[in-house]
Amino acid sequence: MDTLRHIPSLLQDLLLLAHRLLLSHVFLNSGLSKWDGWLDFDESKLTLFKYEFFCPDPPRQGALQLCEPETLTYVQDSLGLRIAEAMAYLAGVVEVTLPILLIIGLLSRSAAAGLLGMTVFIQVAVYPSWDHFINPAAWWMGVAATLLLYGPGRLSGDYMLSRLFKKQGQL
């Protein structure tokens, strides 16, 4: 009967692992789709960021628009164009790095916070609509918030490292 008392904590650890893997899957797939190879950014993703996300036709009500609103084009070397391109590269790096950290369970709360921040930005600046919030943003936020509140669980690198450091501190 003693082993049964550990079932709830094991289920919690499995649930937190599932949350880490679920959130990682979404963002890692998105991040990997932005690259053609090692440090070779997919040029079509630059176009996606410039025009679908930050200069859509027709413009989305309340969305961040970085191009010229009258022409729906970018002025060469404009600040808006540089921001859209920088956001594309930043998303490509962050959407690969943070999910990998979540998968192995290292810096898990920081990784979850980063993906939560990215989700909030997408919701507020790119797709500020109720439909996008309901699916997919709300569940991304819920999963990330759960990881922030409860941590990665015992099936994580964070937990193993904390145990290692505690054990070394006792020597």
C-alpha positions as CSV (number, residue, x, y, z in Angstrom):
1,M,0.0,0.0,0.0
2,D,2.9,2.3,0.5
3,T,3.6,2.5,-3.2
4,L,0.1,3.8,-4.0
5,R,0.7,7.1,-2.1
6,H,3.3,8.0,-4.8
7,I,0.8,7.6,-7.7
8,P,-0.5,11.2,-7.5
9,S,3.0,12.7,-7.7
10,L,4.0,10.4,-10.5
11,L,0.8,11.4,-12.4
12,Q,1.7,15.1,-11.8
13,D,5.2,14.5,-13.2
14,L,3.9,12.7,-16.2
15,L,1.3,15.5,-16.8
16,L,4.0,18.2,-16.6
17,L,6.2,16.2,-19.0
18,A,3.3,15.9,-21.4
19,H,2.7,19.7,-21.1
20,R,6.4,20.3,-21.9
21,L,6.3,18.0,-24.9
22,L,3.0,19.4,-26.2
23,L,4.1,23.0,-26.1
24,S,7.5,22.1,-27.5
25,H,6.0,20.2,-30.4
26,V,3.9,23.2,-31.6
27,F,6.7,25.8,-31.4
28,L,9.6,23.5,-32.5
29,N,7.7,22.5,-35.6
30,S,7.1,26.2,-36.4
31,G,10.7,27.1,-35.7
32,L,12.2,24.3,-37.8
33,S,10.0,25.3,-40.7
34,K,11.8,28.6,-40.8
35,W,15.2,27.1,-41.6
36,D,16.4,25.4,-44.8
37,G,19.5,24.1,-43.0
38,W,22.0,25.1,-40.4
39,L,21.8,28.9,-40.1
40,D,20.2,29.0,-43.5
41,F,16.9,31.0,-43.0
42,D,14.1,30.1,-45.4
43,E,13.5,33.3,-47.5
44,S,9.8,32.5,-47.9
45,K,9.4,32.9,-44.2
46,L,10.8,36.4,-44.4
47,T,8.0,37.1,-46.9
48,L,5.5,35.5,-44.5
49,F,6.6,37.8,-41.6
50,K,6.7,40.9,-43.8
51,Y,3.4,40.5,-45.5
52,E,1.2,38.0,-43.7
53,F,2.1,39.0,-40.2
54,F,3.0,42.7,-40.3
55,C,1.4,43.9,-43.5
56,P,-1.6,41.8,-44.3
57,D,-4.0,42.6,-47.1
58,P,-6.6,43.4,-45.9
59,P,-5.2,44.8,-42.7
60,R,-6.4,43.1,-39.5
61,Q,-8.2,45.4,-37.0
62,G,-5.8,46.2,-34.1
63,A,-2.8,44.3,-35.5
64,L,0.7,45.8,-35.6
65,Q,1.2,47.0,-39.2
66,L,4.9,47.8,-40.1
67,C,4.4,48.7,-43.8
68,E,3.0,51.7,-45.4
69,P,-0.8,51.6,-44.7
70,E,-1.8,53.3,-48.0
71,T,0.2,51.1,-50.3
72,L,0.7,47.9,-48.2
73,T,4.4,47.9,-49.2
74,Y,7.6,48.6,-47.4
75,V,10.0,51.4,-48.1
76,Q,13.4,50.1,-48.8
77,D,15.6,50.0,-45.6
78,S,12.7,51.3,-43.5
79,L,12.5,50.7,-39.8
80,G,9.3,48.7,-40.3
81,L,11.0,46.4,-42.8
82,R,14.0,45.9,-40.5
83,I,11.8,45.1,-37.6
84,A,9.7,42.6,-39.6
85,E,12.9,40.8,-40.8
86,A,14.5,40.9,-37.3
87,M,11.3,39.4,-35.8
88,A,11.4,36.6,-38.4
89,Y,15.0,35.6,-37.5
90,L,14.3,36.0,-33.7
91,A,11.2,33.8,-34.0
92,G,13.3,31.2,-35.9
93,V,15.9,31.0,-33.2
94,V,13.5,31.3,-30.2
95,E,11.0,28.7,-31.6
96,V,13.8,26.2,-31.8
97,T,15.9,27.0,-28.7
98,L,13.1,27.3,-26.1
99,P,11.3,24.1,-27.1
100,I,14.5,22.1,-26.9
101,L,15.1,23.5,-23.4
102,L,11.5,22.4,-22.5
103,I,12.0,18.9,-23.9
104,I,15.1,18.2,-21.8
105,G,13.7,20.2,-18.9
106,L,16.4,22.7,-18.5
107,L,15.6,26.3,-17.6
108,S,12.0,25.1,-18.0
109,R,10.3,28.0,-16.3
110,S,12.3,30.5,-18.3
111,A,11.5,28.6,-21.5
112,A,7.8,28.5,-20.7
113,A,7.9,32.2,-19.8
114,G,9.5,33.0,-23.2
115,L,6.9,30.9,-25.1
116,L,4.1,32.5,-23.1
117,G,5.5,36.0,-24.0
118,M,5.7,35.0,-27.6
119,T,2.1,33.8,-27.5
120,V,0.9,37.0,-25.9
121,F,2.7,39.0,-28.6
122,I,1.2,36.9,-31.4
123,Q,-2.2,37.3,-29.9
124,V,-2.0,41.1,-29.3
125,A,0.1,42.2,-32.2
126,V,-0.4,39.7,-35.0
127,Y,-3.8,38.1,-34.7
128,P,-5.8,40.2,-32.2
129,S,-9.0,38.3,-32.6
130,W,-11.2,36.3,-30.3
131,D,-11.1,33.3,-32.8
132,H,-7.3,33.2,-32.6
133,F,-7.4,33.5,-28.8
134,I,-9.9,30.6,-28.4
135,N,-7.8,28.4,-30.7
136,P,-4.8,28.2,-30.4
137,A,-3.5,31.0,-28.1
138,A,-5.6,30.1,-25.1
139,W,-4.4,26.6,-24.8
140,W,-0.7,27.6,-25.5
141,M,-1.1,30.2,-22.7
142,G,-2.7,27.6,-20.4
143,V,0.0,25.0,-20.9
144,A,2.8,27.6,-20.5
145,A,1.2,29.1,-17.4
146,T,0.9,25.6,-15.9
147,L,4.7,25.0,-16.4
148,L,5.4,28.4,-14.9
149,L,3.3,27.7,-11.8
150,Y,4.3,24.1,-11.2
151,G,7.7,23.8,-12.9
152,P,8.9,20.9,-15.1
153,G,8.3,18.1,-12.6
154,R,10.7,15.4,-11.5
155,L,11.2,14.1,-15.0
156,S,13.4,17.0,-16.0
157,G,17.0,18.1,-16.2
158,D,16.1,20.9,-13.8
159,Y,15.1,18.5,-11.1
160,M,18.1,16.2,-11.7
161,L,20.5,19.1,-11.5
162,S,18.9,20.4,-8.3
163,R,19.2,17.0,-6.8
164,L,22.9,16.8,-7.9
165,F,23.7,20.2,-6.4
166,K,21.9,19.4,-3.2
167,K,23.8,16.1,-2.9
168,Q,27.1,17.9,-3.5
169,G,26.3,20.5,-0.9
170,Q,25.8,17.8,1.7
171,L,29.3,16.4,1.2
